[in-house]
């Protein structure tokens, strides 16, 4: 009888120490994931390139703006856009907008077809995050896509841009 009691006590101990915390963790983890998914990318939380599409001629310059509309607070935004460097290039530097207190890490790499920038500080307003001048070199399609996007934990719907160069 004493052996059975100690076996039952041992099994109860295992249940309380291991199975209960694992069960509680699994339930809260599942609810957290479910809640995160339902709150991710609420209406209006997006980052997009403007204009989103347009016809261009070879040798033409176009001012491209990266805009952000979000009802979520974020303290940073880092992005890198990619494009075909055989068709287009970036003229000059990336011009920061007025959405954040500080802008860092401006990137223009016309060899690899990359342009990027980062913003820090509390999001002060929606609007233009950054802009740059796209120069078309020859006929073809220029597709601006988000190669990297990090909004400090805020999920944004990213919309790209496609330009036809004639």
C-alpha positions in Angstrom: 0.0 0.0 0.0 2.8 2.4 0.9 4.4 1.7 -2.5 1.2 2.4 -4.3 0.8 5.7 -2.4 4.3 6.8 -3.3 3.6 5.9 -6.9 0.4 7.9 -7.0 2.2 10.8 -5.2 5.0 10.7 -7.8 2.5 10.7 -10.7 0.6 13.6 -9.2 3.9 15.4 -8.8 4.7 14.8 -12.5 1.3 16.0 -13.5 1.4 19.1 -11.5 5.0 20.1 -12.3 5.1 19.3 -16.0 1.7 18.7 -17.6 -0.2 21.6 -16.0 2.4 24.3 -17.0 2.7 22.8 -20.5 -1.1 22.8 -20.9 -1.4 26.4 -19.6 1.5 27.5 -21.9 -0.1 25.8 -24.9 -3.5 27.4 -24.2 -2.1 30.9 -23.7 0.2 30.5 -26.7 -2.6 29.5 -28.9 -4.8 32.3 -27.7 -1.9 34.8 -28.2 -1.3 33.6 -31.8 -5.0 33.8 -32.5 -5.3 37.3 -31.0 -2.2 38.5 -32.9 -3.6 37.3 -36.2 -6.9 39.0 -35.6 -5.1 42.3 -34.8 -2.4 42.1 -37.5 -2.8 44.5 -40.4 -5.9 46.3 -39.4 -7.7 48.4 -42.0 -5.5 51.3 -43.0 -2.2 49.9 -41.8 -0.2 49.8 -45.0 2.9 50.9 -46.7 2.9 51.6 -50.4 4.8 53.2 -53.3 3.2 56.2 -55.1 2.6 56.3 -57.9 1.8 52.6 -58.0 1.9 52.4 -61.8 2.6 54.7 -64.6 3.9 54.7 -68.2 7.4 56.2 -68.6 9.7 57.0 -71.5 13.4 56.0 -71.6 15.5 58.8 -70.1 12.6 60.1 -67.9 12.8 61.0 -64.2 10.0 60.1 -61.8 9.8 61.2 -58.2 8.7 58.1 -56.2 7.3 58.4 -52.7 7.1 55.6 -50.1 4.0 56.4 -48.1 2.7 54.9 -44.8 -0.8 55.0 -43.4 -1.2 53.3 -40.0 -3.4 53.6 -37.0 -0.9 51.6 -35.1 2.0 53.1 -33.1 5.5 52.1 -34.2 8.9 53.5 -33.2 10.8 52.4 -36.3 10.5 51.5 -39.9 13.3 50.0 -42.0 12.9 49.2 -45.7 14.8 48.2 -48.8 13.3 48.3 -52.2 14.6 46.3 -55.2 14.4 47.2 -58.8 16.0 46.1 -62.1 19.3 48.1 -62.4 19.5 47.4 -66.2 16.3 49.4 -66.7 16.5 52.1 -64.1 18.7 53.8 -61.5 18.2 56.1 -58.5 19.4 59.7 -59.0 21.0 61.3 -55.9 20.1 60.2 -52.4 16.9 59.1 -50.6 15.1 62.1 -49.2 13.6 61.4 -45.7 10.0 62.4 -45.0 8.7 63.9 -41.8 7.1 60.8 -40.2 9.9 60.1 -37.7 12.3 62.2 -35.6 15.4 60.6 -37.0 16.3 58.9 -40.3 19.2 56.6 -40.6 21.0 54.2 -43.0 20.2 55.7 -46.4 21.0 53.2 -49.1 21.4 53.7 -52.9 23.0 50.8 -54.8 22.5 51.2 -58.5 24.7 48.2 -59.2 22.5 45.8 -57.3 19.2 47.7 -57.8 18.6 48.5 -54.1 17.3 51.6 -52.4 16.5 51.9 -48.7 16.2 54.0 -45.5 15.3 53.6 -41.8 13.3 55.8 -39.5 13.5 56.0 -35.7 11.5 57.7 -33.0 7.7 57.8 -32.4 5.6 57.9 -35.5 4.5 61.6 -35.7 2.1 61.4 -38.6 1.0 59.3 -41.6 2.2 60.4 -45.0 5.5 60.3 -46.9 8.1 58.1 -45.3 10.7 58.8 -48.0 11.2 59.8 -51.6 13.7 59.4 -54.4 14.1 60.1 -58.0 13.9 57.1 -60.4 15.7 57.6 -63.7 14.8 55.2 -66.6 17.7 54.1 -68.7 16.0 51.8 -71.3 12.8 50.2 -72.3 11.4 47.5 -70.0 9.5 46.9 -66.8 10.6 48.5 -63.5 9.1 46.7 -60.6 9.7 48.3 -57.2 9.3 45.6 -54.6 9.9 45.5 -50.8 13.1 43.4 -50.4 13.1 44.0 -46.7 10.5 45.6 -44.4 10.6 45.9 -40.6 8.1 48.1 -38.8 9.2 47.5 -35.2 6.6 44.7 -34.6 3.8 46.5 -36.4 2.4 44.4 -39.3 1.8 46.4 -42.5 0.2 45.5 -45.8 3.0 46.3 -48.3 1.9 47.3 -51.9 4.5 47.4 -54.7 4.7 49.5 -57.9 5.1 48.5 -61.5 6.2 50.9 -64.2 6.4 50.3 -67.9 9.2 52.1 -69.8 8.6 52.6 -73.5 
